[in-house]
Each structure stands twice: as structure tokens, then as C-alpha cells.
Amino acid sequence: MHMKRWNSSAFLGAAFLMATSAIGPGFLTQTAVFTKQLAASFGFVILISILLDIGAQLNIWRILAVSEQRAQDLANDLLPGLGYLLSGLIVAGGLAFNIGNLAGTGLGMQVLFHIPAAQGAAISALIAIGIFLSREAGKMMDVFTKVLGVLMILLTLYVTFTSSPPLATALYRTVWPETIDARAIITLVGGTVGGYITFAGGHRLLDAGIKGKEMLPQVSRAAVTGILLTSVMRVMLFLAALGVVSQGLTLQDNNPAASVFQLAAGPWGYRIFGVVMWCAAITSVVGSAYTSYTFVSNFHPRIAALRKWIISSFIIVSAFIFIIVGQPVKILVFVGMLNGFILPLALTVMLFAAYRLRITKDYHHPKWLFVFGILVVMATLWLSVNAIGI
């Protein structure tokens, strides 16, 4: 019974780690901006992206579980050196996005306590480091992401109610949109399961000893749960923004997400935005640091031995760059483009691995999942190529 409870906790922890890694500062801004542009039709974008997200994440988590290997080891098994390339891309992307995540923690602290953003980021970095320095860092990380994840959802739910969104219109346009924005769909997919994000929960399950063919039903459930948690937050933010926009109010271009909360719930809404922004950003800091480390941890015994200090250094470097450079807009734009290539590369590796008997043994990967995976690869690759003008 105790083992079953622990396993359930680990599955939920992995789902929340993935979800809160996806829900970062960019997630909040992105949702507000697209709602402003597409109004109720953004509901259709969310619906399609959820289906693609589930297809991508189910493929990756299931194949990691049956291979009982982390993504970089599996990639090196397929083609020597490929795992090192994948790790390099993940860590580079994770570091750059962590600068943005720490910028988000600074903004949240600034709203709540009227302190400089750089000071707020430094305090937040120390909190994140404290989690990884604790004796039971894995369980501490699970609890931290669960508690803050639930808090974000509840606070955003309150703001959604206060904005009085046109629910009937939103539901109608979700299945019958006025406009279909393919770029918005792919952007949401990349922001939810791109880069390091989808591996956060998958690697967490492996670290918790949850692997093998017999665990696939639970792994699949955890994978879908992670996407659904992210989607709940996305839908509530969309409805909150739609309620504001449908009243004829204008979201500020420099901080559209803050505008949603403030216009929907007044001065208290702005404070709630501060809490939600900080929770979203700090959990993304934790998810990015942890997942980036898992991509290099087994390349040398010394790396595994220095786990706490390497993760802490990763967070310190991110915070230092933010404090020195300020808003890392150019870095985020560049790595956002780089991130677009990570998902198709990583997912292609997983799909090839699914049909290598020496890796998956007697496991038969569902054909519908394979087709889903190919669709996601083609769509994200198309957007990435177009983004750099090839």
C-alpha cells in the first residue's frame, strides 16, 4: 500500500513538473496576446494544440519508459554522437529560457513587494537552489510544483469568473472558428512540449524508478494528466482574457497578461497576477534546471557526484546573466527559434527508437501514436524552417 501511494505521488509529481515547466512567463504572455488577436477563435487553436501535445508527449514518455533510458542515451544508442547533440541543444535552450524564467520571478516579486526585479530574481534563485540542496530534493520538487501549480490554477479560476467571459461564444468558436491560425497552433505546441519541457516529467519518472512495459498504463495516464493540467491553465487564461477583450477593453502591449488580471479584477487582480507570475516562473526555473541536468548527468561519474552543485550553478549563472544583461529579449527570440528544432529532432529520435527491437524488445508501439508523432514532427519542422526564412 505504501509503495502504491508513493508511486501515485511520483506519477502526479511528474505530471505537475511537466505542466509547471510549460506554464512560465512566456505561456502567460502568449495566451493573452493570441486571445487579443484571435478572440473566441483562439479556443480552436487551443483544442488542436492539446491533441498534438498529447500525441507528442505520449510517444516520448512511453518510449522512454519501455527503453528504460534517458533521451540522450537512447539517441546515442541509435546513432553515436546524436545524444550529445540533443543534450547540447536542450541545455542551451534550458539555460536561455531560465534567464527568462528568472526575469519572470523578478517581475512577480516586483508586483508583490515593490522591490527591483533583479533583487526579486536573486531571492527566487536562492529559493530554487534551496530545493535542490535539500536531502530529499526529488520529493521536495514534487511537492513544490504541486502546491504552486494548484495555487496558480485556483487564482486564475477566480480571475476568470470576475472577467465574465462569453462562454457560449467561446464554445461555439472552439469547434467553428472564424479564423484558423496555423502559426498559433504550432507556437502553442512548441511552448507546451517543446525543448526540455516534455522530458521534464519523463526523466522524473525514470529517476523515481518507474519504467518498463508493465508501467505503461500509468505512464500514459501521467503523460495525459500533465497536458491536461497545462490545458486547464491555458483555457482559464484564455477565458479571462476573452472576458476582458469582449468588453471592449484594451490589453497593454508591454504586459498583456498583467492587463488581463488588472482589468478583470482591479487592483487585487494585479496582485494576483504577481503571485501567478511568480509561481509560473519559479516552477519553470526548477523544471528547467532539473531537466537540463538530467541530460548531462550520466556523461561522467563526477557529474552525477556533483548533482546539487551543478544544478545550483545552472540557476546562479541564469540569474547572474539576467541581473547583468537585463531583459533577455534577444536571447529568448534566438533560443525560441532554436527550440523549434528540438521537438522535431527529439520526437524523430523517439519514433525511430520505437521500432528498434534492441531498444524496445517485445514492445509494439501503437500505429496511431506513430502517425500522431509524424504529424507533430512535420508541423513543428515546417514552422521552424519558415521562421528562419529557409
Summary of the structure (lengths in Angstrom):
residues: 390
radius of gyration: 19.9
end to end distance: 55.9
largest distance: 59.4
contacts: 1494
relative contact order: 0.21
helix: 84%
strand: 0%
